[in-house]
């Protein structure tokens, strides 16, 4: 069987012809004029000994199907190419497996014997079922060497191959296993602890006369007239020690009585001679011997008594008359004497 296959390959390989070289045109037995015209521009051609598909021809010439179709643009690859047809191949092409037997599905047959099919294994098949039928025929091939003749008989085996191609169906990907989701447990909000309000800062201000005496700073009214000086100093003291109390109003009548009392006290040098006051009158009286103005009398009547620094007047009667602690007086009138040591008197009326 091996010598017969060798002879068959040798006989087919002789058909690789340069039909299109130089565009000279060659007549080859069994080739139609249309076939010659189709390959006239080819640099190299190949003659089929058996009917083959375009895929088989491309494989024999180590070409991709698309490259083979570009070389044979006029060739109908939708059906097997008949035997003895010329096709275009690349220059120097050495077709391999020229005697390969095409598969039954591609309907390729050996010329001259349609019952003998060529077999070509499909490179894409994965499962093959083969049924083999063997018949015995005798082929005589004569080879002459020098003067002897050798007759060789061989048995040709016809093999029918049915190829079943099974597509690998990809196994379905397993469904992703859903991972359990940890439930989000809300953290309960901690109840807000009620904030204990800070106790208000209490600034204790000492409003006692003794404390206020430390900041007692009366205006200097030495150059003012008697009424202005005495009235403004009295009202300053009232607002400093008894804030909110009404200001005093100047009373000329009380001022006249005060002037008479001041003259009497200064003339007699009497520090306790309260005239034009007391029982039978509606006003109170302050007397300061040796002081010749309300400005000079202010410190003794107001500041010292408020601070408790006058041992002779611990009850602070002069201070209380002026600021309104003892009686809420409404009016004031003052008089001054410059006789001898001098004296200052102020009356406070309702």
C-alpha positions as CSV (number, residue, x, y, z in Angstrom):
1,X,0.0,0.0,0.0
2,X,2.9,2.4,0.8
3,X,4.5,2.2,-2.7
4,X,1.1,2.9,-4.4
5,X,0.6,6.0,-2.2
6,X,4.1,7.2,-3.2
7,X,3.3,6.8,-6.9
8,X,0.0,8.6,-6.5
9,X,1.8,11.6,-4.7
10,X,4.5,11.6,-7.4
11,X,1.9,11.7,-10.2
12,X,-0.1,14.6,-8.6
13,X,2.9,16.7,-7.7
14,X,3.7,17.0,-11.4
15,X,0.6,19.2,-11.9
16,X,1.9,22.3,-10.1
17,X,2.2,24.4,-13.3
18,X,3.4,27.9,-14.0
19,X,0.4,28.5,-16.2
20,X,0.2,32.2,-15.7
21,X,4.0,33.0,-15.8
22,X,4.6,35.7,-18.3
23,X,0.9,35.5,-19.4
24,X,2.0,33.3,-22.4
25,X,-1.0,31.0,-22.0
26,X,-0.7,27.2,-22.1
27,X,-3.1,24.6,-23.3
28,X,-3.5,21.7,-20.9
29,X,-5.8,18.8,-21.6
30,X,-9.1,18.9,-19.8
31,X,-8.9,22.6,-18.9
32,X,-11.6,24.9,-20.2
33,X,-10.9,28.2,-21.9
34,X,-12.7,30.0,-19.1
35,X,-10.5,28.3,-16.5
36,X,-7.4,29.4,-18.4
37,X,-8.7,33.0,-18.6
38,X,-9.4,33.0,-14.8
39,X,-5.8,32.0,-14.0
40,X,-4.1,34.0,-16.8
41,X,-2.8,36.6,-14.4
42,X,-1.6,34.1,-11.8
43,X,2.2,33.8,-11.1
44,X,1.8,30.1,-10.2
45,X,-1.1,27.6,-10.5
46,X,-2.0,24.3,-9.1
47,X,-4.1,21.6,-11.0
48,X,-6.6,19.6,-9.0
49,X,-6.5,15.8,-9.4
50,X,-9.6,15.4,-7.4
51,X,-12.6,17.5,-6.5
52,X,-11.8,19.6,-3.4
53,X,-13.3,22.4,-1.4
54,X,-11.5,25.8,-1.3
55,X,-10.7,25.1,2.3
56,X,-8.8,21.9,1.3
57,X,-7.0,23.6,-1.5
58,X,-5.9,26.4,0.8
59,X,-4.7,23.9,3.4
60,X,-2.7,22.0,0.8
61,X,-0.9,25.2,-0.2
62,X,-0.4,26.4,3.4
63,X,-2.8,29.3,2.9
64,X,-5.6,30.8,4.9
65,X,-9.0,30.6,3.2
66,X,-9.2,34.3,2.9
67,X,-5.7,34.5,1.2
68,X,-6.7,31.7,-1.2
69,X,-9.9,33.5,-2.1
70,X,-8.0,36.7,-2.8
71,X,-5.8,34.8,-5.3
72,X,-8.9,33.2,-6.9
73,X,-11.4,36.0,-6.9
74,X,-13.4,34.4,-9.7
75,X,-13.5,30.9,-8.2
76,X,-16.9,29.8,-6.7
77,X,-16.0,28.5,-3.2
78,X,-19.6,27.8,-2.3
79,X,-19.2,24.3,-3.8
80,X,-16.4,21.8,-4.3
81,X,-14.0,22.7,-7.1
82,X,-14.1,20.0,-9.9
83,X,-11.1,17.9,-10.7
84,X,-8.6,19.1,-13.3
85,X,-9.3,22.8,-12.6
86,X,-6.4,25.2,-12.3
87,X,-6.3,27.4,-9.3
88,X,-3.9,30.2,-8.4
89,X,-1.3,29.6,-5.7
90,X,1.7,31.6,-4.5
91,X,5.0,31.1,-6.5
92,X,7.1,28.2,-5.3
93,X,4.1,26.7,-3.5
94,X,4.7,23.0,-2.7
95,X,1.3,21.5,-2.0
96,X,1.4,19.2,0.9
97,X,-0.8,16.1,1.4
98,X,-1.8,16.2,-2.3
99,X,-3.3,12.7,-1.9
100,X,-5.3,13.5,1.2
101,X,-8.8,12.1,1.0
102,X,-11.5,14.7,1.5
103,X,-14.3,14.1,4.0
104,X,-17.6,12.8,2.8
105,X,-19.3,16.0,3.8
106,X,-17.0,17.9,1.4
107,X,-17.9,15.5,-1.6
108,X,-14.4,15.3,-3.0
109,X,-13.6,12.3,-5.3
110,X,-10.6,10.8,-7.1
111,X,-10.8,11.5,-10.9
112,X,-11.9,8.5,-12.9
113,X,-13.3,6.7,-9.9
114,X,-16.2,8.4,-8.2
115,X,-16.5,5.5,-5.8
116,X,-13.0,6.1,-4.3
117,X,-13.2,9.1,-1.9
118,X,-10.3,11.0,-0.6
119,X,-10.2,11.6,3.1
120,X,-9.1,14.8,4.8
121,X,-9.4,15.1,8.5
122,X,-11.1,18.3,9.7
123,X,-8.8,20.1,12.2
124,X,-11.8,21.4,14.0
125,X,-13.6,18.0,14.7
126,X,-13.6,16.8,18.3
127,X,-15.5,13.5,17.9
128,X,-15.0,11.1,15.0
129,X,-17.0,7.9,14.1
130,X,-15.3,5.8,11.4
131,X,-16.9,3.0,9.3
132,X,-14.5,1.1,7.1
133,X,-15.4,-1.1,4.2
134,X,-12.6,-3.0,2.5
135,X,-12.8,-4.1,-1.1
136,X,-10.0,-5.6,-3.1
137,X,-9.1,-4.1,-6.5
138,X,-6.0,-4.6,-8.5
139,X,-4.0,-1.8,-9.9
140,X,-1.1,-2.5,-12.2
141,X,1.8,-0.1,-12.3
142,X,4.7,-0.9,-14.6
143,X,8.1,0.4,-13.7
144,X,11.0,-0.3,-16.2
145,X,14.5,-0.5,-14.8
146,X,17.2,-1.3,-17.3
147,X,16.0,-4.5,-19.0
148,X,13.6,-5.9,-16.4
149,X,9.9,-5.4,-16.0
150,X,8.4,-5.5,-12.6
151,X,4.7,-5.9,-12.1
152,X,3.4,-4.8,-8.7
153,X,-0.1,-5.5,-7.4
154,X,-1.6,-3.6,-4.6
155,X,-4.8,-3.6,-2.7
156,X,-6.6,-0.3,-2.4
157,X,-8.7,0.1,0.7
158,X,-11.7,2.4,0.5
159,X,-12.5,4.1,3.8
160,X,-15.6,6.0,4.4
161,X,-15.3,8.4,7.3
162,X,-18.2,10.1,8.9
163,X,-17.1,13.0,10.9
164,X,-19.3,14.4,13.6
165,X,-18.3,17.7,15.0
166,X,-19.5,18.5,18.4
167,X,-19.4,22.0,19.5
168,X,-18.1,22.4,23.0
169,X,-21.0,23.9,24.8
170,X,-19.6,25.9,27.6
171,X,-20.8,24.8,30.9
172,X,-23.0,27.4,32.4
173,X,-21.2,29.4,34.9
174,X,-22.5,28.7,38.4
175,X,-24.7,31.4,39.7
176,X,-22.8,33.5,42.2
177,X,-23.5,32.5,45.7
178,X,-25.0,35.5,47.3
179,X,-23.1,36.2,50.4
180,X,-25.3,36.8,53.5
181,X,-25.5,40.4,54.3
182,X,-24.9,41.3,57.8
183,X,-27.9,43.3,59.0
184,X,-27.0,46.7,60.1
185,X,-28.2,47.0,63.6
186,X,-28.7,50.7,64.4
187,X,-27.0,51.7,67.5
188,X,-29.6,53.3,69.7
189,X,-28.9,56.9,70.4
190,X,-28.0,57.5,73.9
191,X,-30.5,59.8,75.5
192,X,-28.9,63.1,75.9
193,X,-28.4,63.8,79.5
194,X,-30.0,67.0,80.5
195,X,-27.4,69.5,81.2
196,X,-27.6,71.2,84.5
197,X,-27.4,74.8,83.9
198,X,-24.6,76.5,85.5
199,X,-25.8,78.7,88.3
200,X,-25.7,82.3,87.2
201,X,-22.7,84.2,88.5
202,X,-24.1,86.6,90.9
203,X,-21.9,89.6,91.3
204,X,-22.8,91.0,94.6
205,X,-22.4,94.7,94.7
206,X,-22.2,96.3,98.0
207,X,-24.5,99.3,97.9
208,X,-24.2,100.2,101.5
209,X,-23.4,103.8,102.3
210,X,-20.0,102.8,103.7
211,X,-19.1,101.0,100.4
212,X,-20.4,103.8,98.2
213,X,-18.4,106.3,100.2
214,X,-15.3,104.8,98.8
215,X,-16.3,106.1,95.3
216,X,-17.9,109.3,96.4
217,X,-16.4,112.0,94.1
218,X,-18.6,115.1,94.0
219,X,-18.1,117.7,91.3
220,X,-16.1,120.8,92.1
221,X,-18.5,123.7,92.0
222,X,-16.5,126.2,94.1
223,X,-16.9,129.0,91.6
224,X,-20.7,128.6,91.2
225,X,-23.4,130.7,92.8
226,X,-24.9,129.6,96.1
227,X,-28.1,128.1,94.7
228,X,-26.4,126.2,91.9
229,X,-23.6,124.9,94.1
230,X,-25.8,123.7,96.9
231,X,-28.6,122.2,94.7
232,X,-26.2,120.3,92.4
233,X,-24.1,118.8,95.2
234,X,-27.3,117.7,97.0
235,X,-28.7,116.0,93.9
236,X,-25.3,114.3,93.2
237,X,-25.3,112.8,96.6
238,X,-28.9,111.5,96.3
239,X,-28.1,109.7,93.0
240,X,-24.8,108.3,94.3
241,X,-26.3,106.8,97.5
242,X,-30.0,106.5,96.8
243,X,-30.2,105.9,93.0
244,X,-33.6,106.6,91.5
245,X,-34.8,109.1,94.1
246,X,-36.1,112.3,92.7
247,X,-33.9,115.4,92.6
248,X,-34.5,118.2,95.0
249,X,-36.0,121.6,93.8
250,X,-34.6,124.9,95.0
251,X,-36.9,126.8,97.4
252,X,-36.1,130.5,97.9
253,X,-38.1,130.8,101.1
254,X,-36.2,127.9,102.7
255,X,-33.0,129.7,101.5
256,X,-34.0,132.9,103.3
257,X,-34.7,131.1,106.6
258,X,-31.3,129.2,106.2
259,X,-29.4,132.5,105.7
260,X,-30.9,133.9,109.0
261,X,-29.9,130.7,110.8
262,X,-26.4,130.8,109.4
263,X,-25.9,134.4,110.5
264,X,-27.1,133.6,114.0
265,X,-24.8,130.6,114.3
266,X,-21.7,132.3,113.0
267,X,-22.3,135.4,115.2
268,X,-22.7,133.4,118.3
269,X,-20.2,130.6,117.5
270,X,-23.0,128.1,118.1
271,X,-22.7,124.7,116.4
272,X,-26.1,123.5,117.5
273,X,-28.2,126.6,117.3
274,X,-31.0,125.3,114.9
275,X,-33.2,128.3,114.5
276,X,-36.2,128.7,112.2
277,X,-36.6,124.9,112.2
278,X,-37.8,122.1,114.4
279,X,-41.2,122.0,116.1
280,X,-43.8,124.1,114.3
281,X,-42.0,123.9,110.9
282,X,-42.3,121.5,108.0
283,X,-38.7,121.2,107.1
284,X,-35.5,119.7,108.4
285,X,-32.2,121.6,108.8
286,X,-28.4,120.9,108.5
287,X,-25.9,123.3,110.3
288,X,-22.2,123.3,109.8
289,X,-20.3,125.9,111.9
290,X,-16.9,127.0,110.4
291,X,-17.9,126.1,106.8
292,X,-18.6,129.0,104.5
293,X,-20.0,127.1,101.5
294,X,-21.9,123.9,100.5
295,X,-18.7,122.7,98.8
296,X,-16.8,122.9,102.1
297,X,-19.6,121.3,104.0
298,X,-20.1,118.3,101.6
299,X,-17.3,116.1,103.0
300,X,-18.5,116.4,106.6
301,X,-22.2,116.1,105.9
302,X,-22.1,113.3,103.2
303,X,-18.9,111.4,102.8
304,X,-17.7,111.1,106.4
305,X,-21.2,110.3,107.8
306,X,-21.9,107.7,105.0
307,X,-18.6,106.0,105.9
308,X,-19.3,106.2,109.7
309,X,-16.2,108.2,110.3
310,X,-17.9,111.0,112.3
311,X,-18.1,109.9,116.0
312,X,-20.2,113.0,116.8
313,X,-22.9,112.0,114.3
314,X,-23.1,108.3,114.3
315,X,-26.8,108.4,113.4
316,X,-25.7,110.3,110.2
317,X,-28.6,112.7,110.4
318,X,-27.1,115.2,108.0
319,X,-26.4,112.5,105.4
320,X,-30.0,111.1,105.7
321,X,-31.6,114.5,105.2
322,X,-29.7,115.1,102.0
323,X,-30.1,111.7,100.3
324,X,-33.7,111.1,101.5
325,X,-33.2,108.1,103.7
326,X,-35.0,109.6,106.8
327,X,-37.7,111.7,105.0
328,X,-38.3,112.0,101.3
329,X,-37.8,115.7,101.1
330,X,-38.8,117.5,97.8
331,X,-37.2,121.0,98.1
332,X,-34.0,122.6,99.4
333,X,-32.9,126.1,100.3
334,X,-29.4,127.1,101.8
335,X,-27.7,130.1,103.3
336,X,-24.1,131.0,104.2
337,X,-22.5,133.4,106.7
338,X,-18.9,134.5,106.6
339,X,-19.0,136.2,110.0
340,X,-16.2,135.0,112.3
341,X,-15.6,131.3,111.5
342,X,-18.6,131.3,109.2
343,X,-21.5,128.9,109.0
344,X,-23.5,127.1,106.3
345,X,-27.2,126.1,106.8
346,X,-29.5,124.1,104.4
347,X,-33.3,123.6,105.0
348,X,-35.1,120.6,103.3
349,X,-38.8,120.9,102.8
350,X,-41.7,118.6,101.9
